Amino acid sequence: MALLGICVVNVPFLAPPLDRMLERPVGADLVAQIAVEWLFQGKFFVLFSFLFGWGFAIQMAAAARAGVSGARRFTLRLLGLLLIGVAHATLVFFGDILVLYALLGLPLLALRGASPRALVYVAAAAMVVGFGALSVLAILLAEPSSLGLSAAVGPGYLGGFADAVRQRLADWRVAFGFLWLFNGPVAFAAFCLGLAAAKIDVFRPGNPAYSVLRRNLPLLLTVGLLLNLGYALSLQGALGQDLLAVVAFASLALGGPILASAYLVLAVEAARRGWLQGATAAAGRMSLTGYVLEGMLAGLVFNGYGLGLYGTVGAAGCLLIALGIVAATHLFAMLWLRFAANGPLEIVLRGITRFGEGRSTNWKNG
């Protein structure tokens, strides 16, 4: 489900020049854009980040069972993630989040011994920082030239693959700063919450923390939808460009995680009823591959080395294309896992980790 939401959010950033992202469409495109900003943007990367923190706990436990250093193994995984992220940003999508994850994983590693309560406090502090970062971003977006968007716009995506790579490198210089402000603090908060949730085994039947979330699902949905509606309206200029608009935009730092929590409960309840099986479960087993594959397929749709639809598709068309890409990604996951135990990039990441562990062992024994 996180992959679905991320694809819906990312495809519009792959379809037009960056400066056109700030334009207000009309008709069906306006409805689609508001729906994506209201229900998807800033929510599903929180789920993805929560799973990163949960996965960190699993990896540390696996390292302990194997009798190896969990810190060394995870550091090597972060290095592998960094390498894959750089390749992804250069060859696939300038809005890559893997490099950010690799860098934010180091402070998460330092918190591995923290109590669940302490992790929740750190997450709350990170969301406060996120509110400040989003406030800064709202002010910058009011003056797009301050972000250098005009310098990032070019015909590269309509040329060959080498032209697209050069364009991505230009766009990445702009996008990476945006990602730090928009995603960084809230992603780290979700890391901490994922680690805390794993430590208390939050999805174990009867867990009191999950019971509280489930019982308050209507409240989470109501508050989350209201806060995120304010965020969406601020992007459409409906709240003007004064302090109210800045606060509404920055409220995503709280509204995003709240609505993501509601989505999380809905996903767990659906899984417990057996509704999430087959392709959905397969995609979940190879989420790193799925994340990168979504961008690859979008590149084939929009770039000149594919169908060349760059700059011609509105928000409604992007939504339909995103759903098609998600379906294709899930189908690939089902087919691939018939012949392999892990996804292609999961195999690469594991190989980098094991190679690093082997070199470290050889160096010690040398």
N, C-alpha and C positions, 0 to 999 in steps of 0.2 A: 504493500500500500504506500509506503514511503517512496518507492521508485515511481509509482504512478503519479503522485503529487509533484515530485521533483521534475519529471518529464513535462508535465503540464506547465510548470513555471519556467523551465529552461527554454523550451522551444520558441516562445516569443522573443527571447534574446538572441536566438540564432537566425531568425527570419528576416528582420529589417536592420538597417544601419542603427548604431547605438543612439544617435541623436533623435531618431524618430520614435524611440521608446517613450519619450516624454510628450508626444503629441496625443491629443484626445480624439479618438475615432467617433464614428456615429453609427446608429442602427444596431445591427446584430453584433458588429465588432465592439461597440461600446458595452453592450450587455455582457459579452464574453470577457472583455477585459476587466470589468468590474467584478464579475464572478470569480475570475482567477485571482485578482488582488484580494478579494474579500475572503475566499474560502481556501486558497492554496498558498499564495505567497507568504513566506515566513512561518509556515506551519509544518510542512512536510520535511524540510531540512532539519527541523527540531526533532522529528521522529527518527530521522536517519542518524542524527547526532546522539540521541538517546541510545540507539542501538550500538553506536560506537563505544559508548561508555559501558554498556552491558557486555559487549564483546571483549572489552579490556579485562573485565573481571573473569570471564571464561578463560581467556588466554593466560592470565596469571595463575589461575587454578590448574590449568593443564601443564604449565611449566613446573609448578610445585610437584605435581604427580610424577613428572618425568625426571625430577631431581636436577633441574637446570635453573639458571638465574632467570626469573621472570622479567626483571628489569632489562637485562641484556637482550633477551629475546624480543621484548616489546620495542626496545630501541631500534633493533634491526628491522622489525616490521614497519616502524615509522620511517626508517630510511628507505625501505622498499616502496612504501606509500608515497614518499616524496618523489622518488624517481618516476613512478607511474603517473603521479600528478603533473609533473613537469611535461612529460610526454603527452598527457591528455590535453593540457592547456595549449601546447604547441600544435599538436596534430589534429585535435578534435574540437575542443570548446574552450574559449578564453575565460569562461566563467567557472572554471574548475574549482572545486572545493577541497580536493584531496590534499593539495599543498597546505592549505589552511589547517586541515585535520592533522597532518603530519607535524606541523609546528605546535599546534595546541595540545598534541598528545604528550609532549614533554612535561608541561606542568601537571597534566593529569597523572602521569607516572609518579610525580613527586607526592601526589595525594593518595597513593594506593593504600596507605595504612590508616587513612582518616576514617573516623566513624561515620555511619550514615547521617547522623544529625549534623556533624561538621560539614559534610559534603552538601547537605541541603542549604546550610548557611552560606557556603561558598557560592552555590548556584544562585541564591538570592542576591548576593553582592554582584555577581556577574551580570545579572539581569538589570540591576541599577546602572552598572557601567554601560550595558547595552542601550538603556534609555538615553543616556548621554550621547553615545555614539550615533544613535539614530537621529537625535536632535541636531547634531552637527551635520549629518547627511541631509536632513530635510532643508537646512539652511543652504547647503551647497547646491541641492537640486533646484532651489528657487532661482539660481543663477547658473544654468548648465555650462556656460563657458568656463566656469571655475573648475569644472571636472575634466576639461580638455576633451569633451566628446567630439567636437568638430575635427580635432586632429586624428581621432580614431576612425573616422568615416572614410571609406575608400572603396574602390572597385575590386579589391582583391578577391572577395568571395565569389565573384562571377568569372574569375579567371581559372587557371589550372590549379592543381594541388599545391604547387610551390607558392603561387600567388596567395592562396588562402592561408598558408602557414605564415607568410610575412604579415598578412593582415591580422592574424590571430595574435602574433607577437606584439603588434602595435596596440591592439585592443586590450591585451592582457595587462599592459602597463596601467591602463585606466581602471580595468575591472578589479585588479587585485586590491587596490586601495578601497574600492567600493565594498568588496567582500569582507575586508577587515571590519569596516564600520557596520555593515548590514548583518553579517552572519557571525563574526568572530565572538563577541562576548556571549551572545545567546547560545551559540553552538557549544561553547565551553560550559555554560550552565547546564545544558542538556547532557553533556559528557558526565558531569558530576552527578546529575540525577539518575542517569543510567547506571553508573557505578554503585550509587547508594541503593537503587532498586535491586540490583543483583545481590548486594550484600545481605539484604533482608528477604531475598527470594520472594519478591512482591507478587509474582503471578502464581504462587502456590495456592491451591484452593483453600479458602478460609483466611488468607492473609489479611490482617486488619487494615493495613494501609491501602490495599487494593479495594477492600470493602468500602472504605471511605470514598475513594474515587468513584466507584460504581454508584454508590448511593447519591453522590452529588453530581451525577452526570447531567441532569437537567440544568443545574446551576452553572456548570462548566460550559455547556453549550450556549446558554443565554448570555453570560458575561463575555465569553469568547467571541460570539457572533457580533455583539454590540461593539466591543473594542475594535474588532477587525473591520467592521463596517466604517467606523470612523477613520481607520487607516486608509481604506479604499477610497472614501470620499475625499480625503486630503490629497490623494494622488490625482484625482479628477479635478482638483481646484475648487470643489464645492464649498470648502471651508476657508477659501481665501489663502493668503500667504502671511497671516499674522501669527501670533503666539498660539492661538487655538489650533491652527493647521499643523504647527510644529509638534505640539503635544499629541495631537491625534495620530500623526505619523509615527512619533516615537513610542506611542502606546503599544505598538507591535511587539516591543520587548517583553511586555506582559501578556498582551492578547494572543500573540503567537503561541507561546507555551501553554496557555490555558486551553485554547482550542485544540492544540496538538494533544493535550492530555485527554480531552473528550474523544478525539479520533482514536487514541490508543485504547481507551476502554471499549469503544465500539469494535475495534479490530480484535481485541482479546475475546469479547463476547461472541463475535462471529466465528472465530477460530474454535471456540469451545463447543459451538453448535455444528461444527464440521462444514461451515460454509466456505472456508478458505483452504482449498485443497488443490491438487493438480498443478496447473501452471503457476498459480500464485505462490504455492509452497516451493516450487522449483526455483522461481525467480528469487525468492527469499534466501535460498541456499547459495546463491551466487550473486549477491547484491553488488559487489564491486564490479564484476563483469557487466552486470545489467546497467549500472550507472554509466559506464563508459560506452557501452553498446548503444544506448539511447542517443548519445551525442553523435556517434558515428552514423547512425541511420538518419538523424536529422541533417547531418552534413551532406549526405547523398541526396536528400530532398532539396535543400536550399542552395548548395554551392554549385559553382560552374562545372566542377568535375562530376556532378550528378545531374539532377533535373534542372538546376539553375533557377529555382523559384525565389531566390533571394530578393527581398524588397517588393514582392508582388502579393504576398499573402497577409490578410488582416488577422485580427485577434480570433475571430470565430473559426477561420480556416486553420490557424495554429492549434486551436483546441482539438479539432478533429484529427489533425495530423499527429498530435501528441498521443491521442488515444490509440491511433493505428500503430504508432511506434511502440507503445507499451504492449499491445497485443503481440507484435512481432517479437519483442524481447522475451516475453513470457513463453512464446512458442519455441524460440531458440533454447531457452533454459530447459524446457521439458525434453527436447530432442538431445541436447548435449549431455544431460545427466543420465540418459539411457546408456551412455558409453563411458562416462567418467564420474568419479566421485566428487569432483570439485569443478568450479568454473575455470576458464582459461586464465584469467588474471589472478584468481585465488591460487592457482598452481604456481604462477610466476611469483607472487608475493611469498608463498611458502618456500619456494626455491631460494629466493634471495635471503630469507631468514635462516634457512638451514645452511646455505653456503657461508653466511657470516658466522654462524655458530661453529661450523667446521674450521674456518680460518682461525677463529679465536681459540679453539681447543688446540689446534696445531701449533699456534704461537706459544701457548702456555707450555705445551709439552716439548717445544723445540729447545 
